[in-house]
Amino acid sequence: MNPAEQQPLPLKDIHLPEPVSWWPLAPGWWGLVILIPVLAGLFFLGRTLYRRGELRREARKALQKIETQYKADQDDRQLVTDLSTLLRRIALSYSPRTDVASLTDDAWLCFLDRGIAKSSFKDAFSTGAGRVLVDAPYKPTVNINSAELLKISAAWIDALPHKPGASQG
């Protein structure tokens, strides 16, 4: 047979496979779809919990600074003044100004006692070492139990409740 006389074979053209569809997603993509919102939720939850105790951490740092300064100077009047100021600032940050700002003398000490009522330092401000917070800054000479005063101040800070909805507690 002559090659020019050959008839073409009845072959069909090459068929390419269908393009790969993006749907349904591969298992790895499903994992990412689930993992990203979970990680984002955990991040925001962790950030919220961390920021909730920020005021307490800052108060502890300030108390530590006061204690370090006292160990260096051994100035009882300055210790009492600094502690009184710190406790007042913290109380104003945690409670409404109208409830705290006007408290003086025994009312202030009772307020502080309520803050540590559940600890072993019950009434430590109104009848214990914390009593000096009321009048010591105004006396020329002061006799205090500095270790006990620092201890009850630290207990009061540690007993602070979490401040709900705090942007910083």
Summary of the structure (lengths in Angstrom):
residues: 169
radius of gyration: 35.0
end to end distance: 98.2
largest distance: 131.7
contacts: 402
relative contact order: 0.13
helix: 63%
strand: 0%
